[in-house]
């Protein structure tokens, strides 16, 4: 495992590489208020077939947190900068929530760079309740820091029966997220507008959602899959917004075989 720093559009992104040289690249992108360690439970499965690069989204983890607002063209450019830095002309991509939305943006902007895509617990539109919800959270952290949204975030991320381990790991990531980074990315989410363009995606896309996810409801993701030419939705029973941490075994069994078919990525 190698930790590297990548200059990107006025930010410095922190990334890690795992897996054998020469294997197809797989890029992983984290959710809002998380960092690249959210994928720890996937690395063993994914490195059987890929060389994996994962990065902390700007404003998160060990990446820098420039003043916002951010937008999706900026986040997509960051994702492309990661691929450019390692010389990956083409890669498979998997992202969760904000990371999944960013993957969609890259797929629309630079479709030839993506072999296969997994979009987890993300949506592609911004209805008014979605937009106003981010205003509420931004106001809360401006007044009380990240702790002000901690319990609400955990209740959306995990099912009530989730064991304490994943919740504790997630809580540490949430509390470590800079307010500037969270606010910048939340503003980007308010401008989300990819649903009407998904029919242009040429690559195979696996949409994955926790069946109990209220943040990216299965119905919203089904609508995304239906308009994606090679899209397919899989629901994970009993799980909520961050299924890869709550039930890694089920998540890996759902996503790894799909990605293993991406041997043409390079």
Buried (B, 14 or more C-beta within 10 A) or exposed (E): EEEBEBEBBEBBBBBBBBBEEEBBBBBBBBBBBBBBBBBEBBBEBBBEBBBBBBBBBBBBBBBBBBEBEBBBEBBBBBBBBBBBBBEBEBBBBBBBBBBBBBBBBBBBBBEEBBBBBBBBBBBBEBEEEBEEBBEEBBEBBEEEEBEBBBEEBBBBBBBEEBEEEBBEBBBEBBEBBBBBBBBBBBBBBBEBEBBEBBEEBEBBBBBBBBBBBEBBBBEBBBBBBEBBEEBEBBBBEBBBBBBBBBBBEBBBEBBBEBBBEBBEBE
